[in-house]
Amino acid sequence: MHEKPDVIIDVIDATNIERNLYLFTQIRELGIPVVIALNMMDVVQKSGDKIDVDKLSAEFGVPVVEISALKNKNIDKLIDVAKKEAGKNQGILKNFSKEAEKVIEDIENISEKIKGHKASRWVSIKLLERDEKIHDEVKLLEEEIKKLDKIIEDAEEAFDNDGEVLVTDERYNYVSSVVGRTVKKVRGKETTSDKIDRIVTNRFLAIPIFAIIMFAVYFVAVTIVGGPVNDWWADGVMGDGLGGLVGGWLEAANVSEVVQSLVVDGVIGGVGGVLGFLPVIACLFLLISILEDVGYMARIAFILDRIFRKFGLSGKSFIPILMGTGCSVPGIMGTRTIENDNDRRMTIMVGSFMHCGAKTEIIALFASTLFVSADGSRPLWWFSPLLYFTGILAVIISGVMLKKTKKFHGDPAPFIMELPSYHLPSAKNVLRATFNRCKAFVIKAGTIILLSSIAIWFLTRVDFSFHFLAEDDINDSILATIGRHISIIFAPLGFGDWMATVASVTGLVAKEVVVSTYGIMAGGDDSLPGLVMKQFTMLSAFSFMLFNQLTIPCFAAVGAIREEMHDFRWTWYAIIYQLGFSYTIALMIYQIGPVVTENAPTIWTGIALVVLAVYLFFLFRPDKYKGTYKVKRSVKE
């Protein structure tokens, strides 16, 4: 409202022009010059549809330029037109019905504060919609507020709709009429996207196809790239190569042992341990970016909505969850698009159960050391995809249980989404998206992970008397002492060793720190994979990974939870739930697993069975709140 751009370029998807023009009608009301960029016109022409660009321009009173962003067509022309339009007065576009225009005019005439505003029409329409922010901004007098309320009430009665719906209907009616006069579509012709969707979103084939695609993604990233490529990069370059090279330089320069240890064991061991899995992360980001650019990722939410809805969940919740596969923070922030408070809060709490890039590092570390083929040459092909689908299962289990409680009750919100057309991925777009994600990953390694690595190195290299310890004496360090005191908490989960305990706790700062912690503690003759193999069995490693996958993602995610919950109590509720859920799931896996393999049960086995019984009760108990869906919205935009 307070910004003053010279011109606005509204990029519109020409293949779905009617829906996209709705935003244009809102922008046009601001009184700022607008240029319409009709994108994907090559696709429109290929389909046989026709758009009368000149007529469209005349209808709206603004320039319209045909472009293709993918092929970089007419971009220079668009920029030139935008420069010419900058600062021009394009006039007012009265696009509502005669009766609605009269209402807007009456609101505008209430006060000079409205009439004299640079975007008076837009302000009047927002007041008709009962927009609180605009209402507070305008600061009408009490008498003027009474007039405004009377006008709105009369309009709502006359149109038999509230103000917001009234405006929405008027805009869509106008857009539909313009599109009807300017767009000619070929009827009855099935597009390539339609043909693909008949298979990909088929009622019976959609889930198997989705499973195969995600299996392939993680197989390529973790098994193929995570095998020989990652071994060369992690051990040869970031491990012994860089560590040995820098260590040799420091020793030749007669640098003190403390500084040598800090640089080689702390910085290179910690940060290098994280960056050692960069090929895996980069490959995963690349494949996800390809699926996004092709248009398949949008279908996943649609496909999973069918499953989620059977368990009382909405596919609308899965969109933020998909956003969180790169980093949990954007996914948590994306929940603000969910209208129902109960669904929104629940999505915030369970969305981070899915993999993010940092959790993939932990999986890659264990997959390359313990969960390997018989000859030990490569990770098991099914292991990494299994953990991906475990995340989806955890979301469903939590959703079912929470939906049957008073705080999260109600039927799933309606889910409607626009599926983009399939198209070949743009190398430029895919590489840019991959680069940006990898860049964020490397920056995080150079900041949070670096500082954490230095702190962990210090705490593992000094005792409580602040004497510097040799690499073989880290069991006497401050961190080891603290770890031993709290390791009893994690002992029932199968990783009660102080190193695993410390890694799990420091991993709450950022999940990459789990790997960097082991990288620092793997000093001396131990390699990072070698240390992991000494510390874990396959069962305890699986328990460890599940705990770290399902627990609090990182401090940044906690900050995002606090921001989106808008409530301190709800933030703590989410934290406690994630800690409790991850702990109990890992407990059941580790304690019940040995019984299945014919080992003798212990008292912890009994406790785990009781926990399992509690889960089954909450999963299968009748839902007394079913059929009570009601939208409740309290999110501050």
N, C-alpha and C positions, 0 to 999 in steps of 0.2 A: 504493500500500500504506500510505503514511503520511498520506494525505489523509483528512479526516473530514467529508464533505458531509452535510448534514441529510437530503437525499433525492435520489434519482436519477430523472430522467424518461427513460425509454427509448422513443425515437420509432421505431416499427416501421412499415414499408411493408406495409400490409394486403393489397396485391395480390400480395405474395410473402412471406406470413407465416411459412411454415415455415423458410425460410432466415434470416429476420431474428430469429426467436425463439432462435436458437442463442446470440447474444450475451446475450440476457436470462438464459439459464441460467447464464452465467458471472457476470453482475452480481449475480444473486440470491444467489450463494454468498458475497458479501462481507459480508453481515450488515447492509447499509445499506438503509433503506426504498426501495422501488422503485414507481414508477407507470408503467404502460404507456400510451403514447399511440398509438392505432391510427390512423395517418395514411392519407390517400387512401381513406377509407371511402366517399366519394361515388362513386369509380371502381368499388369493389367492388359497391356497390348497383346501379350502372348496368349492370354486367356480368351481374347476376342471381345472383351468389354471395351466400352468407349466412354471417355469423360470429356465433355465440352469445356475445356479450360477457360476459354474466353467468356463463355456464358457464366461459368462459376465465378470468375473474377468480377463480372458485372453485377451479379446477384449480391456479392458480399462487399463490393466497393473497395477491394484490396487486390494487389497483384498476386497472381498465382503462377508459380514456376514448376515445370515438370523436372524431376531429378531422379537419379538412381544413385543412392549413397554407396551401394555395393560396387558399382562400376565407375564411381566417381564422375558421373555424367551431369553436366549443367551446374556443377557446384560454383564455378566462377561466375556464371550468369546470375545465380541466386544471390551471391554476395554483392554483385554490382547493383542489382535491383534493390536489395536491402539498404545499400548506401544512399541510393536516390530517394528512397521513401523516408529515410531518417528525418525526424523533425516535422514531417508533413502533417497536416490536419486532414484526416480521412473522413471526418464527419461522424455523425451518430447513425448507427444501424438499428432501426426500430423493427425488430424481428418477432415481436409478440403479437397476439391477436389484439383487435381494437379495444376490447374490454380490459385486457391485462395491461395494455399501454396506458389506459386511463388511470389504473391503480398506481402504476409507477410514477406517472405525472403528478398525481395527488400527493404521493409520498415526497417527491422532490420539492413540491411547493410548501411543505410544512415549515421549513426553516431555511434561512440563507446559508446555514452551515452545510446543508445538503446541496442546495442549488448552486452554491458558489464553489463547491468542491471540483477539483480537476477531473474526477471520475464520478460525476454526480449520478449518472445512470447506474453505474455499477454499485455505488453506495446505496441507492434507492432499492435496487434488487436484493442486495444483501440484507437490508433492513426488512424487506418483505419476507425473506427467509428466516427472520428472527436470529440473525447472526450476532452473538453476544459480543464478539471482539469489535465488530464495526459499531455496534450500539454504544459500547464504551468509548470508542474512538471519537465518535461524532459529538457526544456529550450534549444531548438535547435537553431542553428545559422540561420541567414537569408537565406543563400544559402541552408542549409539543409531543411528549411521550404519549399522553392521553389521546391526542389526535392520531398519532401513528397506530396505536393499538386499535382504535376504532376503525381506521381504514383497513387494516389487516384482517380484523374480525369480519368486517362486511365482505371483503374479498373472499375469504375462506368459506363463508356461508354461500356466496354467489357461485363459486366454482366447486363447492362441495369437496374441498381438499385443503390441507394445511398449506401454508405459504411456500414451504420448500418443495413440496410435490407439485404445486401449481407452477412454479418457475421451471422445474425439471420438465414437466409436460409441455410447456410453451416452447422450450428450447428444442426438444425432440420433434415436436410438430413442425417447427420451422425448418429444422435440418432435413427432415423427411421430405418436405415439400420441395426444397431446393434440389436435393439429390434426385428426386423424381423427375425434375425438369432438365437436369444436366448429365445424368449418368444413365447409360444404356447397357444393361447386363445381358449376357447370353444365357438364356434359360435352359435348364435341364441338362447342362453339360457338367459332368463329374470331373473335378480337378484331380491333379496328381496327388495332392494332399488328401483329398477325400478317399482316393483308392488306397493310399497307404494306411490311413486311419481305420479303414474297414478291417484291416488285419491287426495293426498295432494296438488299437483300442477295442478290439473285439472282446466280447463278454468272457470268452473262455481262453483266448490266446494272450490277452494283454498282460496278465501276471507272469506267465512263463517267459514271454518275450522280455519283460522288464527284468526278471531274474537273470536271464541269459546275458543281457546287456551289462548289468552291474557286475555279474561274475566276470565277464570279459574285461571290464574296466580295471577291476582290482587284480585280476590275474596278470594283465599286462604290466600294471604299475608296480605291484609288489613282487610277483614271481619272476617275470622276465627281466624288467629293469632292475628290480630289487635283488636279482641274483648276481650275474657277472658284472654288470655295469656298476651297481652299487658297491660291490666288493672292491672293485678297482678304485672307485672314487672315495669311499669311506675309509678303507684301510691303506690303499696305496698313496692317495693324494692328501686327504684331510687327516689321516691317522699317522702312520709311521713316516710317510713322506714329508709332510709339512712339519710334524713334531720333531722328527730327526734332524731336518734341515735347520730349523730355527734353534733347536737345542745345541747343534754343533756350532752355530754362529755365536751363541751366547757363551758357550764354554770357551771358544777360542778367544773371545773378548774378555775373559776372566771375570764375567759377571757372577755375582754371588749366587749360592745355591738357592737361596730363598726366591730371588727374582727369577732364576731359571725355572724353578718349580711353579711359580705363579704363572709365567708365560706358557710353559709347555703343558703342565698338568691342569692349571686352572683355566686359562683362556683357550688354548688350542684343544685341550681335552674336553672342556665344557662346550664352548661354542662350536668347535670342530666336530664334536660328537653329534650336535644338532644338524649342522650343515652337511654332515656326511650322508644324510638321507635326502639331500636336495634333489638328486635325480628321481627318486621315488615320488616326492612331492610334486616336482615339476611335471612329471609324466601324468600323475593323477589330475593335476590342474588342467593340463592340456586336453586330456580326454573328456573331462567334465565340460570344458569350454566348447569343445566340438559338439557335444550333445546339446548344449545350450544354444549354440548358433544354428544348428540344424533345425531346432524347434522341438526336440524330443523331451527335454526336461519339463516343459510346460505340460506335456501329456502325463507325466508321472503323477502330478497332483490329481489330475482327472482320473487316472487309473486307480490310484490308492483311495480316492474318495469312496469308491464302491466297497472297499474292504473296511475303511474307517467307519463308514456310516452304519455298518452292521454292528459295530461295537459302540455306537453312540457318539462317534467322533465325526468331524467334518474335514473334507479335503482342503478347506480353506486354512486349516491349521497346518497342513503339510507344506504350504508354500513358504512360510517362514522357516520351517524345519529344513527344507531344501536349500534355502539361502544360507543356513548355518553350516552346510557341509564344508565350506571353505574356512569360515570362522564363525563361532557361535554368536558374536556380538551383533553383526548385521541381522542374523536370524531372529534374535531377541527383539531388536528394534523393529523388525518387520511385522511383529505381532500387533502393532497399533492399527493395522488394517482390519483386524477382526472386530466386528461390532459388538459381540456379546462378551461382557466382562468375564463370565465364567470360563468360556472357551479361551479367551485371550490369556488369562492368568494360568490356566492349565497348560497352554502351549508354551508359555514362558518357562514353566517348571520342567516340562518333559522334552522340549525341543532339543536341548543340548545333549541328549542321550545319543544322538547320531554322531558319526565321525566328523571331526574337523581336521584340518591339515596337521595340527599338533598331535592329535591322537593317532593319526596314521603313522607318525614316526615311531610311536611305541609299538604299534602292530608290526611295522617293518622290522624293528629291532628283534622282537621275539620270533617273528616268522622266519627270519634269516638265521636264527641260532638254534631254536628248539623244535619248531614245527617245520621240519625239513624232510625231503625225500629220503628214501632208504640209503642212498649213497651220499647224502648230505650236500649235494651239489646245488639244490635250489629249494625255496620254500614250497610247502604243500599248496597245490593250486586252489584248494577249496577253503583254506584257512582264513584269509583276509576277507573274501566275500561273506563268509559265515559271520564274522563280527559286524559287517555292515548290516546284514539282515537281523542280527541280534539287536542292533540299535532300533530298528523298526519295530521288532517284537516288544522291546522295552517300552516304547512309546505307546503301543496298543495296550499292553498290560496295565501301565500306569493310567492311561486314559479310561479304561474300563472301570478300574477301581475308584478313581477320583470322580467320575461321572455319577457314581452311585452315592456320593456324599452330598450333604446339604450345600456345601460351599461351591460345588461345581455342577450341580444338578441341571437338568434340562435336555431337551432334544437337540441334536446337532443343528447348527445354523445352516440355512440354505446356501448352496455353493454353486455359483455360476461364474464361468470364466471364459475368456476369449482365447481360442487356440490359434496360434500363429500358423501361417502356411509353412510347409517344409521347404527348405532351399539348401543348396550346397553351401557348406561352411566357407566363410571368407577367411583366407589365411591371415589377412591383416587383423581382423577382429579377434580371431582365435589366439594369435600370437600376442596381441596387445593384452587381452584378458589374462592369459597365462603369465605374461611378464609382470603385470601389475600385482597378481597374487603372489608370485615368487618374490617380487621386490618387497612386498609387505612382510613376507616370511623372513627374508634376509635382514631387513631393518629391525624386526623383532629380535632376531638372533644377535644383532649388533648393539642392542639397547638392554631390554629386559633380561635376556638370556645372559648377556655379558656380565651385567651387574650381579645377577643371581649366581653365576659361575664363580665370580671373584669372592662373593660372600661364602659360598659353599666350600671353595678351596681353603679359605682362611680358617673356617670352622673345622675342617678335616686335617689341618696341618698344625694346629696349636692345641695344647691342653688347657685346663683351667688355670694353670700357672703362667700361661702365655709363653710357654717354651715351644720352639719350633720342633716339630716331629719329623722323623724320617718316614719315607713312604710305607715302610713295613710296620710302622707303629701307629697308623691312623685309628686303630681300635681303641687307643687311649685319648683320642681327640675329643673336643667339646661336642662335636656333632654326634660322634659315636656314643658318648655317654648319654646325651639327651635321647638319642634314638633307642638305646637299650631300655630306657625308663618308660617309653611310650610304645615299645614294640609289642607289649602284651595285648594292646588293643587290636593289632592286626594278626596276632598269632592264630586265632581261630580261622582266619581267611587263608592261611597257608604261607604267609610271608612275614613271619615274626622276626626275621633278621633285621638288625638295625639299619643296614643299608637300604633294604626294600622299604622299611618304615620311613626313613628320611626321604627317599625318592618320592613316595606317595604324598608325604606332607608338603615337600617343596613343590611338587607338581600342582598344588593348589594355586600357586603363583601363576604358573603357565605350564601347560602339559609338556612343552618342549624341555622344561627343566628336569623332568623325569629322566630323559635321555642324557642331558648334560651332567646330571648328578652322577649317574653311573660312569659317564666318560671321565669325570674327575677322579672318582674312586677306583678307576681301573688303572691307576698308575703302576709303575714298576714293570714287572714282567707280564702282568695280566693285560690282555686286550679287552675291549668292550664286550664283544661276543663271548669271550672266554669267561669273563666275570659273571655274565648273565647265566651261562650254562652251569657254573658252580653254585649259583644262588637258588636256582629254581628247578623244580620238576615240571613236566608238561602240565599237570593239574594245577599246581600252585601258580605257574605262569599264566594260565588261562584265568584263574581267579584274580590275579593281579591286574591283568589287562581289563577284565570286566569292571573291576572296581574303578580303575582310572578312566574308563570310557563313560561310566554312568554317574560318576561323582561330579562335584563342582568343576566346570571347565577351567576357569582361571579367574584372577581378580578382576580383569577387564569385563568378563561376563557378569560377575557379581555386580559391578557398577552399572552395567546395562540393565540388569534385573531390577536394581533399585530405581533406576530412572523410569522404567516402563511400568513398574508396579505402582509407583506414586504413593507408596505406603511402606513404612519401615517394618511393620509386622508381617506384611505379605512377603517382603524380601527375606526375612528370617524363616518364614514358613517354607519358602522355596528352597533355601539353603539346607534346612533340616531335612526336608523331604529327599533331596538329592543325595545327601550323605547317608540317610537311613536306607534308601532304596538300593544304592550301590553296595553298601555294607552287607545287607541281608541277602542280596542276590549272590555276591561273592561267597558269603558264608554257606549258602545252600549248595553251591557248585562244589566247593572244596570238601565239605563235610559229608554230603550225600554221595558224591562221586566215588569215594573208596568203597562204600558199602555195595555199590553196583558191581564193583570189580572184586567182590568177595573178601574185602578186608574187614577186620573186626570193627564193629561200631563203638563209638565213644560217647561220653556224655554230651559232647558238642554235636554229635550226630542226632541225638534226641532233640536238642534245642533247634537244630536246623529243620528237623521234621515238623516241629511245632510251628516254626516260622512259615514253612511251606503250607501247613494246614490253614494258617491265618490268611495267606495269600489266596488260597483256593476259596476260602469263605468269602472274601471281599470280591473275588472275581465272579463267583456264581450265585451270590445272594440276589434275591429279587430287587429290581430297581423301583422303589416306591415313588421316585420323582419323574418317571418316564411320562412323556406327554405334557410336561409343564414348561416347555420352551417359551422364554420371554426375553426379548432383547433388552439388555441393561448396559448402558454406555456411560463410562465415567472418564475415559481417556482424554487427557488434555492434548489437543492437537498442537 
